[in-house]
Amino acid sequence: MSRAGDVRLPIIVIGVSEQRYSCHGCGNCCRDFTVQLRPDDLARLERQGWKEKLGEEVTVEFRGQTFLRQRDDGACIFWMADGKCRIHAEHGFEEKPIACQLFPFSIVPGERDAAVGVNFACGSVLESKGKSLSTHRDELVRMTARVPETVAAPVPIMLAEGLVATADEIDALVRGCERWMQRRDVPLAIRLDGLAWLSQSLSAATLTGVRGKRFAELVDTLVAAMPDELAHLPIEPATGRQIALLRQAVFGRTEDPKIPSLAKRGRLRTTLSQLSRSRAFRRGSGKVPRIGDGFAEGIAFADVAKVRPLMESPDLAAIDELLVRYHRASLHGRRLWGAGYYGWSVRDGLAAHVLNVACVGWLAQVRAAGAGRTAPSIDDVRVALGRVDRMAGRAPWLGAVTERLRLRYLALDDGLRRVVAAVVRA
Ligand code: SF4
């Protein structure tokens, strides 16, 4: 198979029938995302003559890259008062920058094909509103022509550090995780605990001698051992240090400085403010720093701690459906490792995914506390998941060494299981 991009990998639209999507024009992505531009996008904007028409620049250079300009509130300069995109309105959908056309889809190349995933930052994805994903296939094939790196696997996917994964090993893990999370006869808390346990077990295993069929057998054995095995592995309450790490993980997943404010404040002031927010999350006392759209401000950490876990939500069935769909769509869309997640190994990517779910639980509690609810509602979980998934795979600091160290620490002493249990278990 060519790696040069001249021979296309077939595009596989994820086989998660319960996941649907059509754009409903809410404009949230136009108000919330920073759009990096490619040379091809810049040429189109130039041809469209915006600088002459608007009398101002529509792009901005920042740290060596070019972005669509944003207003002071972070909204795209082309986002109009009626909620529509001005480029779309005047030149058509296909003339928009490719990142805007693609969202909320992602296309991640693998060895045999390129998989289509969806980002849960989009409200229509969250609520599974619209057409089946396969109906978008032709559009996606057209778009890949403008994103050549989506049609050739850039680097091999690693099973763990130094071990290149085979497609069959990845399939075995995807099948195992999916089979487990779809066990509706097992309570959601146990399924999420099992996912954390599976991740911890893979982190602890020496995989060098467990390759190919033996790896598939290992996954099958671990999955088959749950939930009986879990019943014999009681979870201790999370330690203060583990919960502090969870809050810091939340900080990393909600931090999203906008270019206008970065440019205005300068690098030093921005860094100092980030450090102060990071410290506040670690300490976990006083007020929760501002999280962003959809979250009330000025909520006390102490009030968040009083909110009941997800299992006590009156909307548990809807939360279960959403988290399983998110899990399946992320697995099939290859958004958990490799090119879909900072080039991370399958083992590290699975751990990060479990931590993401714990962060969603904690953020849902923050939102519930802000609304005076005793337990998170489905809306709280949706907003929290949208917040966490919007950063997945696109925030460089989440792919950095500090995040890996956090996961290494949480892989010890049942850390991942304990932080998941802290936000999920009744
Ligand atoms: S967030 Fe989703 S539904 Fe809203 S405008 Fe963007 S793509 Fe459309």
Boltz pocket constraint, residues with backbone or C-beta under 6 A from the ligand:
constraints:
  - pocket:
      binder: B
      contacts: [[A, 22], [A, 23], [A, 24], [A, 25], [A, 26], [A, 27], [A, 28], [A, 29], [A, 30], [A, 103], [A, 104], [A, 121], [A, 122], [A, 123], [A, 124], [A, 125]]
      max_distance: 6.0
